[in-house]
Amino acid sequence: MAREYDLVIIGGGTGGYVAAIRAAQLGLKTAVVEKEDLGGTCLHKGCIPTKTFLRSAEIYRNAKNAELFGVEISSFHLNLKQMQERKINVINQLHQGIKGLMKKGKIDCYYGTARLLGPSIFSPIAGGTVSVEMNDGSPNEMLLPKYIILATGAKPRPFHGIDFDGKRILNSDQMLDLEELPKSMLIVGGGVIGIEWASCLSDFGVDVTVLEYGDRILPQEDASISKELEKQMKKRGIQIVTNAEIIPSSIEKNIHSVKLIAKVKGEETHYEGEQMLISIGRIGNIENLGLENTEIETESSFIKVNDVYQTKEKHIYAIGDCIGGMQLAHVATSEAIAAVEHIATGKKKTVNYRNIPRCIYSFPEVASIGLTEEEAKNLGADVKIGIFPFQGVGKAVVYGETEGYVKIIADKQTDDLLGVHMIGPDVTNLISEASLAFLLDATPWEIGEAIHPHPSLSEVFYEAALAAEGKAIHF
């Protein structure tokens, strides 16, 4: 017997479960179909587990530097098994929390593989019926929703058909299941995922080489920030090779290592590591969804949507990583709420992607929002820039982390805030003030007028705003 719903969400990751909660709040009878575990990539294979490793890396790094703070530690060592256990405990705690939220919202959860059907005896509408092949082997469930949201996420992008064997050649998912640390690691790709793993592994004592095809790491970030991070990572012993064109046919693995050849500025160079991580982006999970039974269009493995996240089938929406764009959990959350509110009220809620903060949890951390300097100038803006280094901030000196700075970009004519770029201690938290400044359309002068506590790391943002006006106090 088919079950009727106002909304069925396919995918229980960050976007999916947030959409379900918001729908329930708005009075919609809602169901979620998830083929694995609620929480999706972010909770089980991405944001949360990688940050548990990065937290362990931070603790280990601080232990190594403890004598600088007058703390003598006679003996300490890494325990990867215990790190893995802590990772699992963190995931389980958060997973139970999400299941509790589903129960609180009276949201039905189906654990299995969903497929959109064409017109059938259940519904004359293409994609009007969702068939669920249940994980437990019970008979297929037939769901009849008025609306559907596809929130199926993404997966690691393959590299020229090379298999991820989980032993020598790994993707970012497989990295989380390491049973022992390698002595050396080749990382193909200098984007966010590659750089976070490079930082983490380096702290653990692994010899890391990053091979980036472009002319700099973190190509989406402000060029000055990318260069500063590269400088800091090289000081820590991480080898970063840019303009590296890997020859796929040269990749050779054996029981001890992986070897490859990369063309660097026209010259072929040999590289070798005990293991290799391929992190060249992600592609949408859109296979076997039954999209061919609908008019839904795709492009480069992502689902095409309009400005309210509707597909070509107006009763079917798509959000999060499966539509491409900024593949971030907080973006999926914003898109989920916008899509659900359009379904429930018909009102259009716009997600302003320029106001989305971006964070990289390396050491040092990187965070940004808005336009880069190059983007602002390309749009014709006459920019003014304020830069303030952490070495001028008392709390950073106390922490012993004075590398890095905050850079504020504003329009000289209008005083509009165009971009904020940070590199240094705790900037993934400090960027929230910049996010609020963008929302409230604050100017550098207004940021500089706000009183910031002393001593605090937040003073760096205040001083950078003053610097944009030529009025920095401590530099």
N, C-alpha and C positions, 0 to 999 in steps of 0.2 A: 504494500500500500504506500502510495506517495505521500510525503509529508509537506505541508505548505508552510512557507515562511514569507515574511516581508523582504528579508535580505539574507542571502547566503554568501559567506565570504570564503573564498578558496585560498587557503594559506593562513596559518596562525602565527606568523612572525610578528615583528613589532608593528608593522602597518596593519596586518590582519586583526590582531587582537585589540588594538586601539580602536579600529573601525567598529569592531563588535561591541566594545564597551560604550562608545559614543552612540551607536545605534540603539542599544538597550536603554540608554539614558533618555533618548528621544521617543521611546515607546514602540520601537520596531521589534517584531518577533524575529529573532536573529539566530543563525547557526553558523558555526565555523567548521570547515573541513581541513584537517591537517594530516599529512601523510606520515609525519614523524612526531615531534614534540612541540607543544606550544612554546613560543618564544623565538623559533626560527633560527636563522643564521646568527643574528646578533647575540642571542643568549647562549647558543650551544656551540657555534663555530666561529664567532667573530668578536664583536665588541667586548663582551664580558670575559670570556676565557683568555683572550690575548692580554687584556688589562690585568688579569690576575698574574700572568707571567711577568708583565712589565712592572707590576708592584713588587714582585719577588726580586726582579733585577734591581729596582731602586733600593730595596733593603740591603741587598748584597753589596751594591756599590757604596752605600753609606757605611756599611761595616768595614769595607776596605779602607775607607777614608776616616774612620772613627778617631784615629790618633790626632788628626787635625783639630778635633774638638775636645781634646783632653780625655778621650775615652779609650782605654787600652783593652783590646779584646785578644785574648791569648790564642784562641782557636775557633775557627768557624769554617763551614764548607757548604756547598750546594747539595741539596737532597731533591733530585728531580722527582722521585716517587712521591715525596711528601708534597711537592708543588702540584703534582697532578691530582693528588687527593684533595688538596685545598681548592683547586679549580673545580672539581666535581661537586664539592660541598657548596661552593658559591652558586654554581649553576642550579643545583637542586633546590637551594633555598629560594632563589628567584623564580624558578619554575613552579614551585608550590604556590608562590604568591600569585602568579598569573592564573593558575587553575582556580584559586580562591576567588579571583575577580570574575572569572567566567561563571562560577556558581552564584556569586552575589548578584550578577546581572541576569541570571536565569537564561544564560546563553547555552544552547545545545552544541556539543562538540562531537564531531564524527571523525574518528581516526582511520584514515584510508586515503585512497587515491581518487580524486574527483575528475570527472570528464563531462564536458558540455555536449549535450545531444542535439541533433537536428530536430526539426518538427516531428512529433511523435504522437502516440495516443495519449500521452500525458499532457503535452502542450503543443499547440500549433506554431509556437514561436521558436525560431532557431536559437539555441542556447537557453530555452525556457525551462529545460529540465537538466538537473545535475545528477549524474549517476555516480555513486560512491562505492568503489570496491573496498570493502572493509578489511583492515589489517588482520583482524582476528578470524578471518575465514567465514564469517557469517554472510548471509545473502546480501547482495547489493542493496543499498538504500537509494531510493529515488526521492529527490528533493525538488519541490516546485516553488521557486522563489519569484517574487515580483521583480526583485533586483538582485544583481550579482556583483560582487567586487572581487576582482582577481588580484591577489597579493602573494604571488608565488615566489617572489624573491629572485635571487641570482646565484650563480655558481662560478668557480674559478675558470677563467678563459684558458683553453688549451693553447699550446705553443707548437704550431706546425704539425699537429697530429701526434706529437710525442706523448706517450703514455705516462701518467702519474703512477708510478709503481709503489709509492709509499715507503720505499726503502732508500733508494738513491736519488730519485727525482720525485719531489713532493710539491703539492699545492698547499695553500694556506690552511685548508681544513686538516690535512694530514700532519702539518707541523704541530698541531695541538696534541697529537698522540705520541710524540717522541718518547721513547723509553730510555734513551740515553742521549747525552749531548755529543754532537760530532766535534772533532778537533777543528774542522774547517767547513765553511759553507759558502757556496756560490749562490748569489741571489740575482735572478734575472728580473729586472724591473725596479726602477728607483722611485716608484709612486709611494702612496701612503703605506700600503701593506708591506712592501719590501723594506721601506725605511724603518718602520716600527720593529720588524723582525731583526733587521741589521743592528739596531740599537740594543735590543734585548739580548741577542746572542753575544754581542760584543761584551756586554756587562758580565755575561756568564763565562767569559774567557775563550769564546770561539773565535777563530780567525775568519773574518768575514770579508768577502769581496762582492761589491754591488756592481752589476753591469747594466747600464742604462742606455737605451737606444738614442734618446734625445741628448741635447747639449747641456742639460742640467737635471739634477734630481728634483722631485716635486715640481713638475712643469706647470701645474695649475696655480702655484703660489707666486707671490711677488718675487721677482728675480733676486733682489737683494737678500731676502729671507732664505731662498734656496742656496745661495752662495755662502751665507753665514752658517747654515746647518752643515753644508758640505765641509766647510773649514773645521767646524767643531768635531764632526765625526772623524775626519782624517786625523785630528789631534789625538783621538782615542784609539787610533790604530786601524780603523776601518778603511779598506781600500775601495775607493769609488772611481769607477771608470765610466766616463760619459762618451757619447758618440760611438757606442759599442754595438756593432752589427754582428749578431751571432750567426754563424753558419750552422743551420740545423743539422745538416748531414755530418757535421764534425762531432756531434755529441756522442760520446762513447762512455758507457758505464761498465764497471766490473764489480767484483765483490768488495773492493776496497774504496773506490772513488768514482767520480764523474769527471770527464775531461771534455773540453770544447775549444773551439777556435773562434775568436771574434775579430772582425776587422775594426780597427781603431784608427781613424783618420787615414784609411787606406792601407794600413799595415796589419798583417795577420799576427795575432798574439794568442798564445796558448794559455789556458787557465785550467786549474784543477782544484777540486774540493772533495771532501769526503761525502758530502751530499749537496744537492742543488734544489733550491726553492724557485719555482716559477711563479711570479706574481705580476702579471701583465694585464690586470683588469679582470672584470667579471662579465658574464653574459646572462641574459634572462632565462629563467626556468619556464619555458613556454612549450616544451615538447609534451605530447600525449595529453594535452588539455582538451582536445576536441575543437580547437580553433577552426579547423577546416570545415566544421559543421556550421560555422557562422560566417558573417561578413567581416569579422574582426581583421584588421590589417596589422602587419608586423614590419619592422625594418631593422636589419642588423641584429636579429635575435631579441628585439624588444617590441612590446606591444605599443601601438600608436594610439594616443588619446587626444582629446581636445582640452580646452583650458579648464574644464570642470571634471576632467578625468574619465569622461565617457569614451568608450570605443565606438566603432562604427555602428555597433548594436547598442542603441541608446539605453537599453535597460542593463547593460553590462559595463561596469567601470573597471579601471585598473589603476593600481597605485604602487609606489615603492620601487624597489630595484628592478622589477620586471618591466618597467617602462623606461629604464635608463635614466639619463640625467645625473643628478647628484645622488649617488648611491650611499645615503647616510640614514641611520635609524631615525634621527629627528626629522629628516625630510619626509620619510615614509609616514611618520606620525602626523605631520601637518597635512600631507596629502589625504590621509585616511579621514581626518576630521572634515576637511573640505568636501570630499566626495560624499560622505554620509550626510552632511548637512544639506548638500544639494539634493540628495535623494529624499530626505525627510521634509524639506521646506521649499525646495525649488530655488532657493537663494544661492547666488554665486559667491563663493568665498575664495579670494585669490591668495595663493601662496607667493610671496615675494621672494624669489630665489636669490636676489641680490642681498637680502637681509638674513641669509642662512649662515650661521657660523660654521667654520671648518676647523677641525682639530687633528693634530698628529701627536701621538703620545710617546714620542721618542725622547731621548735625552740629548740636548735640551728639547723641551716641548715647543710645538709650533701651533699657532692659532690665528685665524684671520676671518674677516667678514668684509663684504663689499668688493670694490674694484681694486685690482693691482694698479701700481703707478702707470705701467704700460697701457693697460686697458683704459684708464681714465684719460690719458693723453690721446689715445687713438680715437676716443669719443669727442675730442676737441676741447676738453676741459683745460683751463688755465689753473694748474694745481699749485697749492702751497703744501709743504710737507713739514711735519714736526717729528723729530726723532729724539728719543731719550733712552740712554743706556741703563741697564740694571746696576752698573757699577756706581751710579749716583743715587741709588736707593738703599737706605740704611738697612731695611729688613733683608734685602738680597745679600748685603755684606755679612750680616749676622748668619744667614744660611750658608754662606760660602759658595753661593751660586750667582756670580756677577756677570757671566757671559750673556750676551744677547741684548735686545732692546725692543722698544715699541715704536712703530712707525704709523703716523696718522696722515692720511691724505684728504685734503679738503679742496673745494673750489674757491679760488681767490675772489671771484666776482660775487657769488651767492653765499659763501661761507658754508655751503652744504657739506656734510661729511660724506666722503666718497669711499673710503676704505680704511680699515685698521688691520695692521699686520704685526704679530708678536712672535718673538722667539726668546725663550728663557724659562725661569722657574714658574711653575704653576699657571702658565698662560692659558691652558685649556679651561681653567676656571675664570681667569681674569677677562676672557673674551666675552663673558656674559654681560659685563657692564657696557661693552661696545655694542652688543646686540640690543640692549635697552636703549642706548643712545640713538641707534638707527631707527628703532621703532618710534621713538619720540621726536625724531627729526632734530636732534640736538646739534649744535654747532660746537666747534672746538672751544670757543669762548665760554659756552655754557658748561661744558665738561670741566674747564678750568675753574669755573666759579663754584662747582660742587666741592664741598669740604671732604677730603679724604683723611682717614685716620693715620696717625704716625705712631710707631713705625708699621708700615704695611706694604706689601708688594703692590697694592693698588695705586700707590703714589706714582708709579711709573706711567700709568695712563693719564693721570692728572698732569704730570710734568710734560708728557709728549704733547698733550693738548695745548699747554702753555707755549711749548716750543714752536708749534704751528703759528702762533701769534708773535713769536720772537721774544717771549717773556718767561722762558724756563728759569726756575729759581736755582736749582742745584747743579747746573752744568753750564 
